[in-house]
Amino acid sequence: MEIIKIKDDYIKLGQALKLSGMCDSGVEAKLVIGDGQVQVNGSVNLQRGKKLYPGDVFTYDGRSIQIEG
């Protein structure tokens, strides 16, 4: 499992997808989230603005990333 370290209290899901390199743009992130291809903590998530906090895990395209503070 990969890890993304954040400086703030949270990161939005769309931003996390871009930061991880899973998506090249916000538009691409919006599309894959809207299509139900992204899971947060094991559940499909359709909210691009979903706030991810340290300890949360999101999965897309066979890769899982954990948020760390």
Backbone torsions as a table, in degrees:
resi	resn	phi	psi	omega
1	MET	NA	134.8	178.5
2	GLU	-86.2	163.2	-178.2
3	ILE	-130.4	138.3	171.3
4	ILE	-115.2	126.5	176.6
5	LYS	-95.7	134.0	178.7
6	ILE	-118.7	152.2	-179.9
7	LYS	-94.1	-29.2	-178.5
8	ASP	-87.9	-178.7	179.9
9	ASP	-69.0	-30.1	-177.3
10	TYR	-153.3	168.4	172.3
11	ILE	-136.0	143.0	178.5
12	LYS	-78.4	149.7	-174.8
13	LEU	-55.9	-46.0	179.9
14	GLY	-59.6	-40.6	178.4
15	GLN	-67.0	-38.9	179.7
16	ALA	-64.9	-38.5	177.9
17	LEU	-63.4	-40.6	177.9
18	LYS	-69.1	-45.1	-178.5
19	LEU	-61.0	-36.7	-179.1
20	SER	-76.1	-13.0	-177.6
21	GLY	85.2	4.3	179.3
22	MET	-71.6	-29.4	178.0
23	CYS	-129.3	142.8	-178.4
24	ASP	-85.0	-21.4	-176.8
25	SER	-148.7	167.1	176.2
26	GLY	-64.7	-33.4	178.9
27	VAL	-64.8	-44.7	178.3
28	GLU	-62.8	-42.6	178.4
29	ALA	-59.9	-44.4	179.9
30	LYS	-59.5	-41.8	-178.1
31	LEU	-67.0	-46.4	-177.5
32	VAL	-69.8	-33.8	176.4
33	ILE	-67.8	-46.2	-179.8
34	GLY	-62.9	-28.2	178.6
35	ASP	-82.3	-0.8	178.3
36	GLY	76.2	24.6	-177.8
37	GLN	-90.1	-5.3	-176.2
38	VAL	-113.2	134.4	176.0
39	GLN	-112.8	142.6	174.0
40	VAL	-121.4	121.4	-178.5
41	ASN	51.9	39.5	174.4
42	GLY	87.2	-1.9	-180.0
43	SER	-120.4	141.2	176.8
44	VAL	-60.4	136.0	-179.1
45	ASN	-124.7	133.3	-179.4
46	LEU	-110.9	7.5	-177.4
47	GLN	-101.9	112.6	178.8
48	ARG	-65.1	-33.0	-178.3
49	GLY	-87.1	9.9	178.9
50	LYS	-54.9	127.9	-179.5
51	LYS	-83.8	128.1	177.6
52	LEU	-107.2	131.3	-177.9
53	TYR	-112.9	162.1	176.5
54	PRO	-50.5	133.0	-177.5
55	GLY	101.8	-22.7	178.2
56	ASP	-71.9	149.8	178.7
57	VAL	-127.2	132.1	173.4
58	PHE	-121.1	149.1	-174.8
59	THR	-130.4	134.4	176.0
60	TYR	-154.3	137.0	174.5
61	ASP	55.2	38.4	177.2
62	GLY	79.8	1.8	178.5
63	ARG	-110.9	139.7	176.5
64	SER	-116.7	136.2	-178.8
65	ILE	-128.7	132.2	176.6
66	GLN	-103.3	139.6	177.0
67	ILE	-87.1	133.5	179.1
68	GLU	-130.5	139.6	-178.3
69	GLY	-85.2	NA	NA
